[in-house]
């Protein structure tokens, strides 16, 4: 099956890439950060705040949504975009990572992965075919193949076995995706742990099968940053230039900046909202822990020059008070502040690539982070 290419590479600055990905629900500007709405909701934020912050695309999760409220129910209610009122481009993770991290009593076989629901203990079988069926029922614009993700560190034999199983599942996912509506996309997932030759074998195997885009999975699962970046260095040059590249589950602003420098186009992570719920803000001057007592009498905003109102107007003292008091508003404000910062970072990255100044932008951004609060005075 010949797969239409919905991605346009618009320019480069060194290895950093500027692109445009067209979906039936709108255009995604890349490099792009996808806020994570695992259960069809963004924790602590309304969808309008996600839109206003500048996000083009968000992420939902097959594992969670198939368990509750159920893919068939969402399909009957008009699909995930209508159900959630997001109405923009949406990518769904296949659920493989969640099975590894959440499911009880899981058993992986050639046919499928069988596990017990973490909600009620019900027995569930998730095969490549079912993973695609669920994502088609959800109506996501970008579906992911089902893969087996191995948590690092791991033995090479186990990494090799999981990588080869993921390739066989990738073939089955592509066959199951043949009934997808026009304009919808399927991404393959490169596995291979922290073994360079296995990463390259996986990438070449997926290219031979053929996908709309290629993800790098199985990273940000406990390995040091230098290992993650080394695996990107091994993998990205193998992937097709004319297809989007997605680094799954990553990450910190620094991770994103370094991965963009290595040719990655798409990212997702729960970190902006999760850290916000725990009192941590991301800013141009690095992360700020609002739980610290030194903020109690600080009238300064997090960033007086930010375009996001809450970042510009709320004092550190007020945010500290909300966090220490356990007020829900504190988590909400910091979550929106963090999502807005991530989208501002991506906007700056895209502008720098367009201008051919990405390396300068990268160095300036890192210098700001290193200065911390001194830069905000």
KAFEN-V324675 format. One line per field, one symbol per residue. phi: phi as a letter, one per 40 degrees, with the letter a starting at -180 (. if undefined). burial: + if it has 16 or more other ideal C-beta (glycine too) atoms within 10 Angstrom, else -. A space follows every 50 residues. Layout:
phi=???
burial=???
This chain:
phi=.cbcbcbbcciabfccbbaabbbcbhcbcbcbbbdcbdcgacdgbcdccc ccchccabbbbcdccccachccccccchgcccdcgcgbdabbcchccccc cbccfcbcbdcabbabdccbgccbbbbdccdcdcccccgccbbbccbbcb cccacdcccccccccccccccccccccccccdgcbbbcbcbhfbbdccdc cccccccccgbcabbbbgbfbhccdccdccccdccdccccccbcbbccgb icdcdcdccdcbgcbbaaacddcccccbgbbcacbgcbcccccccdbccc ccacbcccdcccbccccccddccccgcdddccccccdccccdcccccccc cccdcgbccccdccccccdccgcdccc
burial=-----++-----+--++++++++-+--+++++++++++-+-++++-+-++ -++++++++++++++++---+--++---+++-++-+-+++++++++++++ -++----+---++++-++-----+-+++++++++++++++++++++++++ -+-+----++-++++++-++++++-++------++++++++++++--+++ +++-+++---+++++++++++-+----++-++-+++-+++--++++++++ +-+-+++++++++++++++-+++++++-++++++++++-+----+--+-- +++--+-+-++--+-+-+++-+++-----+++++++++++++++++++++ -++----+--++--+---+---+--+-
